[in-house]
């Protein structure tokens, strides 16, 4: 356990705080700039709608992606993580063979 402000904090809680703080930065940026919310709706943007010149928002986005990946890996554990990875590779291989 890590010590934060004199109290103990698990890595799970650290990651959830990192995700929450950085997601809020992104959400606030979208609201302040009239950008659409992220979704898979038919009319949603096909790419992340922040300009590449905005390093702070792009850094927040990358931080969220990395933290969610680590949180996922910790929650599923080593054995299931390897199983999910092998399923992912297997599914990718099948998709590639269908395209050939």
Secondary structure, 3 states (H helix, E strand, C coil): CEEECCEEECHHHHHHHHHHHHHHHHHHHHHHCCCCCCCCCCCCCCCCCCCCCCHHHHHHHHHHHHHHHHHHHHHHHHHHHHHHHHHHHHHHHHHHHHHC
